[in-house]
Amino acid sequence: MKEDLRKKMKKLEEVQKVDRVKERDFFLKNTHKAMSIGRQGRVQVEDIVFLIRKDPRKFARVKDLLTMNEELKRARKAFDEANYGS
């Protein structure tokens, strides 16, 4: 039974390594594409959104993260104003 668990853990580690490599490759490929779309040599949020616009799942996730980022900015600003004045 212990040996079976070890085999499963090893298999899981291998799958996770493959996933990390795929994620890294995806990130690098799209970063290079984004750098060529907008201002040369710079990656902007709009460029990433443009690249993933046809993938509903990724687009929704990015949209959620951007919305959450804006909400956090507003909350920080309100907190700072309440505690430190403006």
N, C-alpha and C positions, 0 to 999 in steps of 0.2 A: 504494500500500500504506500509506503514511503517513497519507493522508487517511482511509482505511478505519479505521485504528487510532484516529484522532482522533474519528471518528463513534462508534465503539464506546465510547470513554472518556466522551464527552459523554452518551451514552445511559445508561451506568452511573451517572454522577453524578446524572442526573435521577431514576433509579430509587432511588438512595440517599436523595435529598432527599424523595421521596414516602414512603419507608419511615420516615424520621425524623419526618415530619409525622404519619404514622399512629401511630407509637409515642407521640409527644407527646400526641396526642388521646386515645389509649387510657389513658395514664397520668393525664391530667387528669380524664377522665370517671370513672375508677375511684377516683381520689383523692376527688373530690366525693361519690361514692356512699359510700365508706368513712367519710367525715366525717359522713354522715347516719345511718349504721347504729349506731355505738357512741356513745361520749361525743361530744357535739356539739363540732365544731371541732377534733377530734383524730383522727389516723389511727393505728390500732394494727394490729399484725401480724395479730391474729385477724380483724380486719375485712377485710383484704386476702384472707386465706385463705378467708374466707366467700364473698367475691365470686367467686373463681376456682374454687371447689370443683367445679363442673360441667365444667370444662375440664381433662381429664386431663393434657394436656401441660404446661400452665402450673402446675397443682397439683403435679405431680411435680417440676418445676423449683424451685418455691418451697420445697417440702419438703426437697429436696436442699440448697438454699442455707441454710435454717434449721438443718439438721443440721450442715452444715459450719461455720456460725457458732458453734454450741455446742461443737463439737470444738476450734475455734480458741480459744475462751474457756478451755476446760479446759487446753489446751496452754500458753497464756500464764500461767495461774495456776500450773501445775506448774513452769514455767520460772522464774517469779518466786520461788516458794517455794524452789526448788533453789538459786537464785543469791543471793537476798536474805533468805531465812528468812521466817518468818511472824510 
